[in-house]
């Protein structure tokens, strides 16, 4: 078995190495959607597919498919090739490289997929390609989004060779998928602490992203008395602490104040306006709903005492997804047979397999990550562990 895994690990490494020069920088990799680096990644994808005699197609959302010579729907394996800015080598790309090895080893026809813009690093549009497939993308709103240089998503897609006017019809392409399985780097230390190379995911946690705007009044930092101030930043600080405190009693409930924009953002001026984004994740969707209600009540109290206007909008909300029972059982049996038996894990990150899993049978296998670091150039997995995850999926596919 070890010789087989060694060969599999070497094959995965060979495939990954072909991506190492694409978007490489001093602090990691930057391959944003609809960019030149994205186009180079597509060329890599086409080379991998050609080696296996698979035909590359691009659907109406820009997702890449390496398709077998049989009519869909297909058993589908894959992940994504785009990254966050200064991201790591393995997030997404590992799953696509493993998928090509699964396709090479499988006796049954299957498709390899690389979903478009999973990270949302350019247009704040995470899981773009998979959400388009399941009809959960606000197409009109998404196409009008602009990046840091003022380029609209509509323009970027067109320049990348994908017709934005066909995006609304993307759900018709979901018919390609019979069942989907994704391999991904573990973005926690859970599998390392369990002492196993790979683990089966039971579900994705519920997630909510709030966009909050606080409106006060700009004034002099030295001469404005405390009782006269309408300090948007001070109110934002109180709201952040409240958001964290409200989650504290619930194990596994995490809240991140991930982004803050301040105007006028000057050291001698009382801030007049703050835009704040909060990311909240929990194992149960009802916890998120209760947390939001309590946070809105807290915002109303802070607004009244600080004389700062506060609006709270839900920018994104996912109830989470429980993966298909038959797929999970097949993966667990294969994991046990390959010496990677452990309890199923709940994943607190968002993934394309979770989106597809809302409408098709789907499953996920995570690869051990000793440091738990991801979305960073410092992320790392042992290729032997990636090989173990790949072998689990190869064996599970035999009975699906």
N, C-alpha and C positions, 0 to 999 in steps of 0.2 A: 504493500500500500504506500509506503513512504517514497519508493521510487516513482510510482505513478503520480503522487502529489508533487514531487520534485519536478517532474517533467511538466506538469500542469502549471506550476508556479513559474517556471522558466518561460513557458509559452505566453502567460499573462504578462510577464515583464517585457517580453519582446514586443508585444502589442502596445503596452503603455509607453515604452521608450519612443515610439513614433510620435507621441504627443509632447515630448519633453521640450521641444524647441518652440512650440506654439504658445505665444503669450507669456513666455518665461521672463521673469524680472528678478530683481535682487531679493524681493520679499515673498515671492510666490508666483502664481500664474493668474493672468487676467485674460479670460476669453469670454467677453460679453456677447450677448445675443445680437445677431444681425451685423456683426463686425467683420473686419478682415480676418481676425483670428478665428471667428466662427466659420468662415468660409474655408480656412485651412483645416479646421477640424473636420469639416464635411469631406474634404479630399481624403483625409486619413480614413474616415468611415468608409468611403467608397473603395479604398484599397483593401481594407479588411474584408469587405463583402465580396469583392472580386476573387479573392483567394479561395472563398468557399462556394463560388458559383451562385451567389445570391444577387438579386437585382435590386438596385437602390432606387427608391421612390421618395418623393417629398410630398407630404399631404398638404391640405389647405391651411393648416396652422404652422407649417414649416417643420414639422416633425420628420425625422429621417427614418426610413424603413429599409432594412436589408431583407428582402422578401424571397421566400422559397418559390419554386415553380409549381405551386398548387394554388387553387382559389382560396381566398380567406373565407371564414375567420381562421386565424392562426394562433397557436400557442406562442406567446410573445415574451421575450426576455430583453432586458436592457435597463437604461437609466438616462443620463444626460452628459453632455460634453462641455456645457458652459460652466463658468465659475463665478464666484464673487470676485471683487477686486482683491488682488494678492491672495487668492485662494490656494488650496493645496493640490497636490498631485493626484489624489485618490478620490476625492468627493465627486461622484458622478462618473468620471472617466473609468474608475475601477469597475463599476457595474457594466459599462459598455464593453470593456476589454474582456471581462469574464463571460459576458453574453456571447461574444463571438467564439470563445472556447467551448461554451455549452452547445452552440450550433454546430461546431465542428465535430463534437463527440456524439451528438444525438442521432438516433436512427430514424426519428420521425421529423418531418419538415417543421421548422419553426422560424419565426421572424425575429430579427434583432431590431430594437428601436432605440433611437436617441431623441428624447423629447426636447423641444425648443424652449429655450429661456426658462429652465427650471428655477434658476436662482433669482431671476428678476433683478439682476444687478444694474441694469441700465435704465429700465423703465419702472422699477418697483412693481414688477408683474410676475411674482413667483408662480411656479407650476403653470406657466402660460399655455404651453402646448397641450398638456393633459387636461387642463380646465376647458380649453377650447373644444377638445374632443367630447367631453361629457356635457357640453352646453352650459357650463357654469362660468363663462367669461362674459363680462359686459363689453361686447365688441366695440360699440360706438365710442364708449368712454376710453377704452384701452388704445384705440387707434389714434386718438387725439393727444395722448400723453407725449411729453417731450423729454429728451435727455438733458444732461448738463449743458450741452452745446445748442439746445433749442431745436434739435432734429426730432421730428415727430416719429412715433412708431410706424405710422402709415408710410412715411417716406423711407424709413430704414428697412422695412419689410420689402418694399418695392425694389430698393437698391440691392437687396439680397436675393432677388429673383422670386419672391413669394408675393402673389397678388393679394393685397389687403382686402379687396372687394369680395374675395372668396372666403374670408375668415369666418363669416357668419354661418357658412355651410359646413364648417369643420366637423360638427357632430355626425355627419353622414359617414365620416371616415372611422368612427368608432367600431363600425362593423368589421374592421380588420382584426379585432381582438377577440379571441375566444377566452383565453386565460392569460394573465400577466404575472411574471415573477421578476422582482428586482433584487439585485445584490448591491449593498451599499456599505461604506465604512461606518462602523459604529461611531456615533458622535458623543459617546459617553464612555465611562470606564466599566460599565456593567458587565460586559462579557469577559474583560480581563479579570475582574474580581471574581467571576464565576469559574475562571480557569479553563475556558473552552475557546477554540479558535473561531467559532461562528455560532450564531444563534438565530432562532426563528422568531419573527415578530408576530405577536398576537393582534396588535392594534396600534393605530396612531392616536396620540392624545388629542383632546379638543384644544383648539387654538382661537384666540381672539386678538385683533389688533385695533386699538383705539387711536383715533386722531383727535387731539384736544387743542383748542385754541383759547388762549387767555389774553384778554384785552384790557390794558390799564392806561396809563398816561405817562409820557416821557416828562422828566423833570430833572432838576439839578441834584446830583448825588450828595452835595454838601449842604446846600441851603434849604432843601425841602424837609420840613419836619415830619417825623414818623407818622403822626396822625393825619397828615395831608397827602401822604403817598398813595398811589394806586399802582403798586409794584407787581407787574405781571410775573417776573422771575421768582420773587419770593412766594407768590401764590402757587406757581408751578412746583417749587420745592416742597411746599406743604402737601400738594396733591400727590407728588411722587411718593413721599413717605407714607401717606395714607394708603396708596395703592399697594405698597409692599406690606404694610401692617395688616391690611384686610386679607391678604393671602396667607399670612404667617400661620394661622391655626390649622391649615390643611396640608398634610404631608404630600410632597410631590407637586404642589402648586407653585409655579414659578412666574414671576413678573419681572420684566426688563424694561426700564426706561431707555429705549434704544436710540432715540433721535430727538434733538432739541435745536430749534431755530429761534434766535433772539433778535429783536429789533428795538432800538438801534444798535445794540451790541457794542456799547462804548463804556469804558471803565468809569467815567464820571457822570453817567446818565442813568436815571431810574428806567429800567426796561418798560417799554410801552406795550410790546406784543411778544408773545411766546407761542410757538407751535411745538407741541409735544406728542410723541408717539409712544404708546405703551404696548408691549407684547405680553400676553398672558396665556399660560398653558396649564391644563389640568387633565386628570384622568377621566373626569366626568363632566359632560357639558353643562349640567345644572349648576355646578360650582362656578363656572364662568359667568353664567347669567346672574346668579346671586351676587357675585363679586362686582359686576358692572352696576347693578342697582345700588349697591352700597357705596360704590365710588361716586356715582352721580349725586347721591345724597350728601356725601362728603364735599363734593365740588360746590354744591349749592351753599353749604355752610361757609366754606372758604371764600366764595364769591361775596357773600354777605358781609363778612368781617373785614375783607381786604378791599372791598369796592372795586373788584376786578371782574369783568365779564368772563364767564367760562362756558364754552360749548363742548360737548362730548359727542363724537360721531364714531360709529363702528366702521372702520376702514376695511376690515376683513374678518370673517368668522367661519370656522370649520367645526362641525360637530365632532370631528374625528371619525375614524372608520375601524370596524372590526373586520379583519381579513377573513376570507372564505374558509370555512371549517375544513372542507375536504383538502384544500391546498395546504393549509397549515398541518393537517395530520400527515399528509404525504411528506412534507418537508421535515416534520419531527421524526418520522420513522427513518428517513434517510440520515438525519443528523445523529440519531441514536446508533444506527448501523455503522456510522463513520466516526464514532467516538466523541461526538460533540453534544452529548445529551445534557440539557439544562432546561430549566423552566423557560417558557416563552417570555419575551420581554415586551414591554410597552415602549414605543418610540415617541419621543417628544418633539421630533423634527417633522416637517412636512416633506412628503415625497410624491413623485408621480404615481407610484403604485397605489398609494392611498387614494388619490383622486380617481384613478381608473377603477379601483376597488369599490367605488360607490355604485358602479353599474355593471361591472364584470367581475368574475372570480379572480382574485389576486392574492399575492403573498410576497413576503420579503424575508431575506436572510441578511443579517448584519455580520461584518467581519471585525474581529477583535482589534481594539485600538488601545494600546497600553496607557497612553497619556490622556486619552479622551479628547485630544485637540482636533478640531476641524475648522473649516473656513479660515485656514491659516497655512502659510507655507511650511509650518512646522508639523503638519499632520503626517502620520506615518502608520502603515500596516506592514506586517510581515507577509511576503508573497506566499509563504506556505499556508498562512491562515486564509488568504484569498483563494488559494487552491482548494482548501478544505470546504469553503463555502460553495465554490463552483461544483465540486464533486457532490455535495448535498443536493444541489439543484439538478444536476445530471441524473442522479439516481431517482429523485422524486418525479421527474418528468416521465420516467419509464412507467409509472403507474397512474399518471394523470390522464 
